[in-house]
Structures are given as C-alpha cells and as structure tokens.
Amino acid sequence: MLRMVLIAAMSYLLGSIPFGYLLVRIFHGEDVRETGSGNIGATNVSRKSPGLGALTLLLDALKGTAAVMLAAHLSSRTNPLNIYQIMALAAFFAVLGHSFPVWLKFRGGKGVATGLGSFLMITPKAVLIAMGVFILVILLFRYVSLGSVVAVGLFPFFALKVSDGDSRTLFLIAATSLLIIARHRENIQRLYAGTENRVGVKRT
C-alpha cells in the first residue's frame, strides 16, 4: 500500500510540471494563462508560439510516459501480476497533476497530451485508434476540442477491446478519460452554443 501511495504521489508531481507555463514565461516573459483560453496546454501555447506549442505537447506527453515507466519500474519486482493496474494508476495521477498542478494553485491544463503519453505505454493499440478518431473528427468538423472529447470518450472502449488489463485497469482508464472530458466542459459549452473556434477559421 505504501508503494502505491508513493507511486501516486510521484506521478502527480511529475504530471504537475507546467511546461507550457514555464516555456512561455522563459521565452516571452508572459503568463500564458492570461491569453487565449487561459490554459497551460499546447493548444493555447501555440497561439503564442507554434514552436513552443509543439515543444509543450512533447514535454506534456513525456511526463506522462515518465510517470508510467517509473511506476512500472518500482512495481515490477514486487507485484508483477498487477503491473497494468499500477501503470494505469500512475497515468491517472499524472493527468490529475497536469490538470490541477499544486505549483499554479491547481489551475492547469486539460490532460490530453499527458494522457496520450501515459497510455501509450499501457495500451498502444487503443491509443493509435483514438488518435485516428481524433484526426478524423478534426478533418470532418474542424474542432480540435470535439476531436479530443470524442477520442477520449471512446478510448476506454478501445482499451477494452485491445488491452490485456483487467477490470480495475479499465476502471482507471475510464476514470482518466472522464477527468479529461470534464476539463473540456467550457469547450463543450462553446460547441453547444456554436462559439467554439474552428481550425483554420478566424472569427470576425
């Protein structure tokens, strides 16, 4: 139990590293939360700098990957039968840390990139399918947020089909997906109202 608590805490702290905030602060001397959507994720950072946005996406994904790999390393010798459960636990807390970072008074991002990096280590086939859905939705409707919500919402079903994880692992995957969707609530409201920004379309 103590090892599980340690893994959860370490995953949260890794996930809470606010790369988007730090990069904009370092290279532009600004607080990214005060522009655009007010988010620290790659999409909002890219509005300030596409290069920094791409770097934020990569780093946010890598911190999720690091959390899961560290959890696997710490638990592989002691409890190998539950390795997927522990990795999924690490993924959940990494996304939680990104969404509610203690360093920024719990005002963080939406967790898509961190979730991507985390679950790529657990169920890569499901991640690839979800990425395909994400791209397809954007091509059809030109909403990044809609692509994210649809892909994340379907992800537990993809994991159910291709993952070797048990019910507890799938529960943690579903909980992580729900957390990410909940972080998109403002986007969902704008989609419903027809005021959400589309890719390649500027509002006048």
N, C-alpha and C positions, 0 to 999 in steps of 0.2 A: 504493500500500500504506500509506504514512504517513497519507493521508487516511482510509483505512478504520479504522486504529488510533485515530485521533483521534475519529472518529465513535463507535466502540465505547466509548471511554473517557468521552466526553461523555454518551452515552446511559446508561451505567452510573451516572454521578454524578447525572444528573437522576432516574433511577429510584430511586436510593438515598435521596432526600429523604424522611424518615419522617414524613409529615404526620400520620398517626394518633397517633403517639407525641407529636409536638410539640403538637398541639391539646389532648390530654388533659393534658399537662404544664402548658401555659399556662393553661387554663381550670379545671382541677381540682387541679393541683399533685400529680398522681399519675403513676405509671408504668403505662401500660395493659398492659404485659407481665406485670404481677403480678396481673392479674384475668382472669376468664373463661378463654378459651382460651390466653391469653398472646400472642396475635397482635397486630400493629400495624395490621391491616386494618380496613375499615369495619364488618364484622360484629361484631367484638369491641369496637370503639369505640362502636358503637351501644348496646351493653349498658350503657355508662356514660352516654351521652347520644345519643338518636336524631338530634338536630340535628348534633352533631359527627360522628356516623357518616355522615350524608348528605354533609356537607362533605368528610369524608375520602374517600368514594367519588368525589366530583367531582374533588378535587385529585389523587388517585392516577391517575385516568383522564387528567387533563390533562397530567400529567408524561410519560405515555407518548405522548400526542399531540405534545407539545412535542419530545420526542426524535426522533420520526419526521419531523416537519416540519423540524426543524433539519438532520437527515441529508439530506433531500431538497434543501434549500436549498444545502447545502455541496457536493452532488454533481451537481446538475442541469446545471451548465455543463461539467463535466469528463468526465462519464461517463453521459450520458442513457440509453443503452441498458440500463444495469444499475440504473436507479433503484429498481425494486421490490426487487432483491436488497439494496441498501443500506438501504432503509427497513425491510425485514424484519430485517436485521442490527441496526439500531437498536432495533427492537421487542424482539428477544431480549435485548439487553444492558440495556434499560430494565427488563424483567421480572426479569432477573438481579439488577440493583441493588436493586429493591424486595424481592426475596426474601432477599438477602444484603447488606444495607447496611453499608458499612465503618464508618459512624458508630455503629452499635449492635452492634458486634462480630459482624457478619454474622448477626444474629438479626432477621429481617424478616417480611414478610407472605407471602401465597400467590400474588399476582400477577394475580388475575382482573381487577380494575379497571384496572390498568396495561396488561395485555394488551388489554383492551377498547378503551381509548383509543388504543393503538398501532395495532391492526389496523383500527380504524375508518377510518384514513387510507389503508390499503393495499387492503383488500377489504371495503368496507362492506356489500355484499350478504351475504357469508358471515357477518359479524358479526350482522346482523339476523336471519338464520336461526338462528344459535346462540343469540341472545337469546330467540327464540321457543321453542326447545327447553328452555332454562333455565327459563323461566316455566312451560311445560307440565309439566316434571318436578316442579317445586315444587308446582304445583296438584294433581298426582296423588299424590305421595308425601310432600310437606311437609318435605322435606330440602333446605336450601339447598346443602349440600356435595354432595349427589348431583346436584342440578341443575347445579352448577358443573363437576363431573367429567365428566358425560355431555356437556354442551355443549362443553366444551374438548376432550374426546376426539374428538368428531365434527367439530370445527372444521376440521382440515386437509382432510377430505373435502369440506366445503362450499366451502373455498377452492379446491380442485382443480377444482370444477365451475364456479365463477363468476369466479375470479381470472384475470387476464391474465399472472400471474407464471410464470416458467419453473421448472424442476425445483429449482434452487438456492433460489429464493424459497420454494417449497413445503417444501423440506427445513428451512429456518429456521423456517417457521411450525410444522411438526411438532415441531421441537426445543423451541420455546417452549411448545407445548401439553404436551409430556411433562414439561417443567420444572414447569409449574403443577400438573399431576396429581401429580407426585412430592411437591410441597409439601402436598398433601392426604392424605398417607399416613396420618396419625393419624386423620383423618376417615373414611378408607376402612376402617381397622381398627375404628373405632367403629360404622360402618354394618354391617360384618360381624358384630359382636358384639351388635348391636341396642341400643347405648347412645348413639347419636348423638341430639342434640337435634332435635326437630321444630319447625317453625314453628307458633306458636300453642299448643304443648303444653308445659306445665310439669311437670317430674318431681317426684314427691312422695317 
